């Protein structure tokens, strides 16, 4: 049985569910508290709940109990819009007028 994007499918009858029907949003992302970081920003310790991507669910159609295991992928990239501490150039076109600054 082929999974549709972001659908959770009952392994017994094929009924389809959206992730919000199966997972509790607060449990997926966790609830960390009192986060302690070192001088370089690395997490050393925290209290509270971590991310939880496993949930048991009972199908509304056939009453089959099954386990759903999710996966989350995080990626990062530096934003080019927020680099105000670096020098930059503004292109001035010869066919346009400009104002000089002191």
C-alpha positions as CSV (number, residue, x, y, z in Angstrom):
1,X,0.0,0.0,0.0
2,X,1.6,3.3,-1.1
3,X,1.5,6.2,1.5
4,X,0.2,9.5,0.3
5,X,2.3,12.5,1.5
6,X,1.5,13.3,5.2
7,X,-1.2,10.7,5.4
8,X,-1.2,8.0,8.1
9,X,-2.8,4.8,6.7
10,X,-4.3,2.0,8.8
11,X,-2.3,-1.1,8.1
12,X,-5.4,-3.3,8.3
13,X,-8.2,-1.5,6.4
14,X,-6.4,1.4,4.6
15,X,-8.3,4.2,6.3
16,X,-6.4,7.5,6.1
17,X,-5.7,10.0,8.8
18,X,-3.9,13.3,9.0
19,X,-1.1,13.6,11.5
20,X,-3.1,16.1,13.6
21,X,-5.7,13.4,14.2
22,X,-3.1,11.0,15.6
23,X,-0.4,13.1,17.3
24,X,-0.8,15.7,20.0
25,X,1.2,18.8,18.9
26,X,2.7,19.5,22.3
27,X,4.0,16.0,22.5
28,X,5.6,16.0,19.0
29,X,7.8,19.0,19.7
30,X,8.2,18.3,23.4
31,X,8.2,20.7,26.3
32,X,11.7,21.5,27.3
33,X,12.2,23.7,30.3
34,X,15.2,25.2,32.1
35,X,17.6,24.8,29.2
36,X,21.3,25.3,30.2
37,X,23.8,26.1,27.4
38,X,27.6,26.5,27.6
39,X,29.4,29.6,26.4
40,X,29.3,28.4,22.8
41,X,25.5,27.8,22.8
42,X,25.6,24.0,23.1
43,X,22.9,22.5,25.2
44,X,24.3,20.9,28.3
45,X,21.1,20.1,30.2
46,X,17.4,20.6,30.2
47,X,14.3,19.5,32.1
48,X,11.0,18.5,30.7
49,X,9.9,16.4,27.8
50,X,11.9,15.8,24.6
51,X,10.5,15.3,21.2
52,X,8.1,12.3,20.9
53,X,7.4,10.8,17.4
54,X,5.8,7.6,18.5
55,X,2.0,7.3,19.1
56,X,-0.4,4.4,19.5
57,X,-3.7,4.9,17.6
58,X,-7.0,3.0,17.2
59,X,-8.5,3.1,13.7
60,X,-12.0,4.6,13.7
61,X,-13.1,2.3,10.8
62,X,-11.9,-1.2,11.9
63,X,-10.8,-0.7,15.5
64,X,-7.3,-2.0,14.7
65,X,-4.7,-0.7,17.2
66,X,-1.4,0.3,15.5
67,X,1.7,2.3,16.3
68,X,2.7,5.3,14.2
69,X,6.3,6.4,14.1
70,X,7.0,9.8,12.6
71,X,10.2,11.4,11.4
72,X,11.2,15.0,11.6
73,X,14.1,16.5,9.7
74,X,15.5,19.9,10.5
75,X,17.9,21.9,8.3
76,X,19.3,25.3,8.7
77,X,20.9,28.0,6.5
78,X,22.0,31.5,7.2
79,X,19.7,34.3,6.2
80,X,21.3,36.7,3.7
81,X,18.8,39.5,4.7
82,X,20.1,40.0,8.2
83,X,23.8,40.7,7.6
84,X,24.0,44.3,8.7
85,X,27.4,44.0,10.2
86,X,29.1,43.3,6.9
87,X,29.9,45.8,4.2
88,X,27.8,45.8,1.1
89,X,27.5,47.6,-2.3
90,X,24.5,49.1,-3.9
91,X,24.6,49.2,-7.7
92,X,24.0,52.6,-9.2
93,X,22.8,52.8,-12.8
94,X,24.1,55.6,-15.0
95,X,20.7,56.4,-16.4
96,X,19.3,57.2,-12.9
97,X,19.9,60.1,-10.5
98,X,21.2,59.6,-7.0
99,X,21.7,61.6,-3.9
100,X,25.1,61.9,-2.3
101,X,25.6,61.2,1.4
102,X,28.2,62.7,3.7
